[in-house]
Amino acid sequence: MDIVRPGLLSALAGGVLGVALVLGITVAVSDNSRPNIDRSANAESSLLGIVTYGSR
């Protein structure tokens, strides 16, 4: 039993560190901010600046 215990502890520690590393990287690279919308276009000459819904 003295041979099995260090292997199990090592596997458990590696699994815990692996999960922590994956979660840390996921949180670090996730982009949760909304982009700023550029509304500086001229509505008279812009195709998407004057979108009308239901007024036809």
N, C-alpha and C positions, 0 to 999 in steps of 0.2 A: 504493500500500500504506500510505502514511502516514495516509490517511483511514480505512481499515478497522480498523486496530489499536486506536485509542482506543474505537471502538464496541464491539469485541469484549471489550476489557478492562472496559468499563463494564457490559456485559451479564453477564460472568462475575462481577464484583464484586456486582452487584445480585442475581444468583442465589444466591451464597454468603450474602449478608446476609439474603436472604429466607428461605432454609432455616434459618439460625441463629435468626432471629426466630420462625419457626413452632415450632421445637423448644423455644425458650426459653419461649414462651407456653404450650405444651402441658405442659411440666414445672411451670410456675408454677401452673396452674389444676387440675392433676390432684389428686384426693383419694385418697390411698392408705392412709388410716387407717380402722380399723374403728370403727364407732359403739359407744358404751357401751350395754349392755342394761340397761334399768330393771327390776330384780327386786324392787321394793318392793311389789308387789301382794299382796293376801291370797290365798293359794292356795285357801282354802275358798270364796271368793265370786268368784273369777276364772275365766273360761271358758278362757283360755289358760295359766293358772298351774298347772293340774293336768292336763296332757295325758298320757293313758295310751295306750300302744301295745301291742296284743296281749294285754291282760288281760281281754278280754270272754269 
